[in-house]
Each structure stands twice: as C-alpha cells, then as structure tokens.
C-alpha cells in the first residue's frame, strides 16, 4: 500500500467511524458509555453496515476475475 493509499484509507475510515458512531448513538446512546457497550456497538455496526458491502465488492471482483480468465 502506498503512503497515499494509507492516508486515503485513514481518512475514509475516520469518516465511516463518524457515520457509524452517529448511527449507534441514535440507536442507544447509553450503550456508548462503557467499553463493553462500545465493543458491542462496533460489532453490530460492522456486521450490519460494513461487512456486507465489503463482501459484495469482493465477490464481484472474484466473479470478474473468473470471467476474465475464461475469456483468455
């Protein structure tokens, strides 16, 4: 990963974290007052909002690569 990519990843991650925090806070602000609650909120947010999108992106990439190999 290039330094530029690392910087962009950090910026995007911070923005995603801010969005997910607002969402978690709207759902249950009290949960974010303890480390255990924060951990649960992070897991919930990742499972609901981030992991599915990453999984779909990666599966589309894999399908595209397979199709590219078949054409060659």
Secondary structure, DSSP 8 states (H G I E B T S, - for coil): --HHHHHHHHHHHHHHHHHHHHHHHHHHGGGGGSHHHHHHHHHHHIIIIIHHHHHHHHHHHHHHHHHHHHH-
